[in-house]
Amino acid sequence: MERFLGKYSPYLYALLRIIAGFMFAMHGSQKLFGMPGNKPSQPWASFIGFAGIIEFVAGLMIALGLLAGYAAFVASGQMAVAFFKQHFQVQAIWPILNGGELAVLYCFVFLYIASVGSGTWSVDRLLHRSSSGAAGTA
């Protein structure tokens, strides 16, 4: 089963990176522009606004594969901060109980992307920048 989709791993990794990046960017666009979802936007100079800037910019960089490893490292750190600042409570330390499961999942997906790099289907690949990791080889 391990090698069932093994030959497609660079492309499946690229899909993971693209989808996770765009989803993350949408969280940022909700905070900054109030859309999608017609939500009230946050002041850019606030803590939530700063988080929105990181989410929007890093999300797009991850999705496009433009210095995705660096952007994902920053995004991973932001999600760790988000979990401990917004979700972690002494009464409910488990992410499934305190609503922090998305922050934890993003944190570790982005940590993985930071370790692998942009990979295939990326701006970095188009610009012939080096892309580390096995999933980045085509």
TORDOBA-64346 format. One record per residue (C-alpha): residue number from 1; residue in one letter; x, y, z. Coordinates in nm, 2 decimals, padded with zeros to 4 digits. Layout:
+-----+------+--------+--------+--------+
| seq | type |     xx |     yy |     zz |
+-----+------+--------+--------+--------+
| NUM |    A |      X |      Y |      Z |
...
+-----+------+--------+--------+--------+
END
This chain:
+-----+------+--------+--------+--------+
| seq | type |     xx |     yy |     zz |
+-----+------+--------+--------+--------+
|   1 |    M |  00.00 |  00.00 |  00.00 |
|   2 |    E |  00.30 |  00.23 |  00.07 |
|   3 |    R |  00.38 |  00.26 | -00.30 |
|   4 |    F |  00.02 |  00.26 | -00.43 |
|   5 |    L |  00.04 |  00.63 | -00.51 |
|   6 |    G |  00.41 |  00.67 | -00.46 |
|   7 |    K |  00.48 |  00.76 | -00.83 |
|   8 |    Y |  00.24 |  01.05 | -00.79 |
|   9 |    S |  00.38 |  01.18 | -00.46 |
|  10 |    P |  00.54 |  01.50 | -00.61 |
|  11 |    Y |  00.20 |  01.60 | -00.76 |
|  12 |    L |  00.00 |  01.50 | -00.46 |
|  13 |    Y |  00.24 |  01.71 | -00.25 |
|  14 |    A |  00.19 |  02.00 | -00.49 |
|  15 |    L | -00.19 |  01.97 | -00.45 |
|  16 |    L | -00.15 |  01.96 | -00.07 |
|  17 |    R |  00.06 |  02.28 | -00.08 |
|  18 |    I | -00.17 |  02.46 | -00.33 |
|  19 |    I | -00.49 |  02.38 | -00.15 |
|  20 |    A | -00.36 |  02.44 |  00.20 |
|  21 |    G | -00.20 |  02.77 |  00.09 |
|  22 |    F | -00.52 |  02.90 | -00.08 |
|  23 |    M | -00.74 |  02.79 |  00.22 |
|  24 |    F | -00.50 |  02.97 |  00.45 |
|  25 |    A | -00.50 |  03.28 |  00.23 |
|  26 |    M | -00.88 |  03.28 |  00.25 |
|  27 |    H | -00.86 |  03.30 |  00.63 |
|  28 |    G | -00.65 |  03.61 |  00.58 |
|  29 |    S | -00.87 |  03.77 |  00.32 |
|  30 |    Q | -01.17 |  03.73 |  00.56 |
|  31 |    K | -00.98 |  03.92 |  00.83 |
|  32 |    L | -00.84 |  04.19 |  00.59 |
|  33 |    F | -01.12 |  04.23 |  00.34 |
|  34 |    G | -01.43 |  04.06 |  00.50 |
|  35 |    M | -01.46 |  03.81 |  00.22 |
|  36 |    P | -01.54 |  03.55 |  00.13 |
|  37 |    G | -01.84 |  03.53 |  00.36 |
|  38 |    N | -01.92 |  03.90 |  00.40 |
|  39 |    K | -01.76 |  03.92 |  00.74 |
|  40 |    P | -01.65 |  04.24 |  00.90 |
|  41 |    S | -01.29 |  04.32 |  00.82 |
|  42 |    Q | -01.04 |  04.38 |  01.10 |
|  43 |    P | -00.81 |  04.69 |  01.14 |
|  44 |    W | -00.48 |  04.60 |  00.97 |
|  45 |    A | -00.28 |  04.75 |  01.26 |
|  46 |    S | -00.45 |  04.52 |  01.52 |
|  47 |    F | -00.32 |  04.18 |  01.64 |
|  48 |    I | -00.59 |  04.01 |  01.43 |
|  49 |    G | -00.51 |  04.23 |  01.13 |
|  50 |    F | -00.15 |  04.14 |  01.15 |
|  51 |    A | -00.24 |  03.77 |  01.16 |
|  52 |    G | -00.46 |  03.83 |  00.86 |
|  53 |    I | -00.16 |  03.98 |  00.67 |
|  54 |    I |  00.05 |  03.68 |  00.75 |
|  55 |    E | -00.23 |  03.44 |  00.65 |
|  56 |    F | -00.30 |  03.62 |  00.32 |
|  57 |    V |  00.06 |  03.67 |  00.21 |
|  58 |    A |  00.21 |  03.35 |  00.34 |
|  59 |    G | -00.10 |  03.15 |  00.21 |
|  60 |    L | -00.05 |  03.29 | -00.14 |
|  61 |    M |  00.32 |  03.23 | -00.14 |
|  62 |    I |  00.27 |  02.87 | -00.02 |
|  63 |    A |  00.00 |  02.81 | -00.29 |
|  64 |    L |  00.21 |  02.96 | -00.56 |
|  65 |    G |  00.53 |  02.79 | -00.45 |
|  66 |    L |  00.71 |  03.11 | -00.41 |
|  67 |    L |  00.97 |  03.07 | -00.13 |
|  68 |    A |  00.71 |  02.83 |  00.01 |
|  69 |    G |  00.94 |  02.68 |  00.27 |
|  70 |    Y |  01.01 |  03.02 |  00.43 |
|  71 |    A |  00.64 |  03.13 |  00.41 |
|  72 |    A |  00.53 |  02.79 |  00.56 |
|  73 |    F |  00.77 |  02.82 |  00.85 |
|  74 |    V |  00.63 |  03.16 |  00.94 |
|  75 |    A |  00.27 |  03.03 |  00.89 |
|  76 |    S |  00.35 |  02.73 |  01.11 |
|  77 |    G |  00.47 |  02.96 |  01.39 |
|  78 |    Q |  00.17 |  03.18 |  01.36 |
|  79 |    M | -00.06 |  02.88 |  01.40 |
|  80 |    A |  00.13 |  02.76 |  01.71 |
|  81 |    V |  00.08 |  03.11 |  01.85 |
|  82 |    A | -00.29 |  03.11 |  01.75 |
|  83 |    F | -00.35 |  02.78 |  01.92 |
|  84 |    F | -00.19 |  02.88 |  02.25 |
|  85 |    K | -00.33 |  03.24 |  02.25 |
|  86 |    Q | -00.68 |  03.17 |  02.13 |
|  87 |    H | -00.76 |  02.81 |  02.20 |
|  88 |    F | -00.55 |  02.65 |  02.47 |
|  89 |    Q | -00.73 |  02.65 |  02.81 |
|  90 |    V | -00.65 |  02.47 |  03.13 |
|  91 |    Q | -01.00 |  02.33 |  03.13 |
|  92 |    A | -00.98 |  02.20 |  02.78 |
|  93 |    I | -00.62 |  02.13 |  02.66 |
|  94 |    W | -00.72 |  01.89 |  02.38 |
|  95 |    P | -00.76 |  02.07 |  02.04 |
|  96 |    I | -01.08 |  01.88 |  01.97 |
|  97 |    L | -01.24 |  02.02 |  02.29 |
|  98 |    N | -01.11 |  02.38 |  02.26 |
|  99 |    G | -01.17 |  02.44 |  01.89 |
| 100 |    G | -00.81 |  02.45 |  01.80 |
| 101 |    E | -00.78 |  02.15 |  01.58 |
| 102 |    L | -00.76 |  02.36 |  01.26 |
| 103 |    A | -00.47 |  02.56 |  01.41 |
| 104 |    V | -00.29 |  02.25 |  01.51 |
| 105 |    L | -00.34 |  02.08 |  01.17 |
| 106 |    Y | -00.23 |  02.39 |  00.98 |
| 107 |    C |  00.07 |  02.42 |  01.21 |
| 108 |    F |  00.20 |  02.07 |  01.13 |
| 109 |    V |  00.11 |  02.08 |  00.76 |
| 110 |    F |  00.30 |  02.40 |  00.72 |
| 111 |    L |  00.59 |  02.26 |  00.92 |
| 112 |    Y |  00.60 |  01.97 |  00.67 |
| 113 |    I |  00.59 |  02.21 |  00.38 |
| 114 |    A |  00.87 |  02.42 |  00.54 |
| 115 |    S |  01.08 |  02.10 |  00.55 |
| 116 |    V |  01.02 |  02.00 |  00.19 |
| 117 |    G |  01.01 |  02.33 |  00.01 |
| 118 |    S |  00.81 |  02.44 | -00.30 |
| 119 |    G |  00.84 |  02.12 | -00.50 |
| 120 |    T |  00.68 |  02.07 | -00.84 |
| 121 |    W |  00.41 |  02.30 | -00.99 |
| 122 |    S |  00.57 |  02.60 | -00.83 |
| 123 |    V |  00.71 |  02.94 | -00.92 |
| 124 |    D |  01.03 |  02.84 | -00.76 |
| 125 |    R |  01.06 |  02.55 | -01.00 |
| 126 |    L |  00.98 |  02.78 | -01.29 |
| 127 |    L |  01.25 |  03.01 | -01.18 |
| 128 |    H |  01.49 |  02.72 | -01.13 |
| 129 |    R |  01.55 |  02.78 | -00.76 |
| 130 |    S |  01.66 |  02.47 | -00.57 |
| 131 |    S |  01.37 |  02.28 | -00.42 |
| 132 |    S |  01.47 |  02.04 | -00.15 |
| 133 |    G |  01.32 |  01.71 | -00.04 |
| 134 |    A |  01.20 |  01.39 | -00.20 |
| 135 |    A |  00.85 |  01.52 | -00.26 |
| 136 |    G |  01.00 |  01.81 | -00.46 |
| 137 |    T |  01.16 |  01.58 | -00.72 |
| 138 |    A |  00.96 |  01.51 | -01.03 |
+-----+------+--------+--------+--------+
END
